[in-house]
Amino acid sequence: MSSFKKFIKILILLFFIVASLSLAYDIFYGQFSIKENQKIESLIEDKELQLMDISAENENLKDEISLLKNNNEYVEHIARENLGLIKEDEEFIDDDPD
């Protein structure tokens, strides 16, 4: 029985060595490794920055919509600047000679 106990001990030791090596491989090179975790964290930071930029742009657009709905002077300013509209008694002067 002594040799059988030695054989069992060797099998158990071998199992723990294989399991330890497998876990070590997973920690350093697997799908959830430290390197992959760092890549994912970097990607999350980039996406959070993009989200903040989009949120700021969204707020600016909401403010502009509010101005367009409630401020006739702003609407007139936009019409003059972007569309080149003028009032009946005004004369259009082209600043950009093409």
C-alpha positions in Angstrom: 0.0 0.0 0.0 2.9 2.3 0.5 3.7 2.4 -3.2 0.0 3.1 -3.9 0.0 6.0 -1.5 3.1 7.4 -3.2 1.4 7.0 -6.6 -1.7 8.9 -5.3 0.5 11.7 -3.8 2.4 12.0 -7.1 -0.9 12.1 -9.1 -2.3 14.8 -6.7 1.0 16.8 -6.9 0.9 16.5 -10.7 -2.7 17.6 -10.8 -1.9 20.7 -8.7 1.1 21.5 -10.9 -1.0 21.3 -14.1 -3.8 23.3 -12.5 -1.4 25.9 -11.3 0.3 26.2 -14.7 -3.1 26.4 -16.4 -4.2 29.2 -14.0 -0.9 31.1 -14.5 -1.3 30.8 -18.3 -4.9 32.1 -18.0 -3.8 35.0 -15.8 -1.0 36.2 -18.2 -2.2 35.1 -21.7 -5.9 34.2 -21.5 -9.1 35.9 -22.5 -9.3 37.7 -19.1 -5.6 38.3 -18.7 -4.0 41.4 -17.2 -3.0 42.6 -20.7 -6.6 42.2 -22.1 -8.0 43.9 -19.0 -5.7 46.9 -19.6 -6.9 47.0 -23.2 -10.5 47.0 -22.2 -10.0 49.7 -19.6 -8.3 51.9 -22.2 -11.2 51.3 -24.6 -13.6 52.2 -21.8 -11.8 55.5 -21.1 -11.8 56.4 -24.8 -15.5 55.7 -25.0 -16.2 57.8 -21.9 -14.3 60.7 -23.5 -16.3 60.3 -26.7 -19.5 60.2 -24.6 -18.6 63.4 -22.8 -17.9 65.1 -26.1 -21.2 63.9 -27.6 -23.1 65.0 -24.4 -21.6 68.5 -24.7 -22.5 68.7 -28.3 -26.0 67.5 -27.5 -26.4 70.3 -24.9 -25.2 72.9 -27.4 -27.7 71.7 -29.9 -30.5 71.8 -27.3 -29.5 75.4 -26.5 -29.5 76.3 -30.2 -33.0 74.7 -30.7 -34.2 76.7 -27.7 -32.9 79.9 -29.3 -34.4 79.1 -32.6 -37.8 78.4 -31.0 -37.8 81.4 -28.7 -35.6 84.2 -30.1 -36.6 85.8 -33.3 -33.4 88.0 -33.4 -31.3 84.8 -33.4 -33.4 83.3 -36.2 -32.9 86.5 -38.2 -29.1 86.4 -37.5 -28.9 82.8 -38.7 -31.0 83.6 -41.8 -28.6 86.5 -42.6 -25.4 84.6 -41.9 -26.1 81.2 -43.3 -28.7 81.9 -46.0 -27.7 85.4 -47.1 -31.2 86.8 -46.6 -31.8 90.5 -46.5 -34.7 92.8 -45.6 -36.6 94.6 -48.3 -34.9 98.0 -47.8 -31.4 96.5 -47.4 -28.8 96.0 -50.1 -26.6 92.8 -50.2 -22.9 93.4 -50.3 -20.8 90.3 -51.2 -17.7 90.1 -49.1 -16.3 87.1 -50.9 -15.3 88.2 -54.5 -15.1 84.9 -56.5 
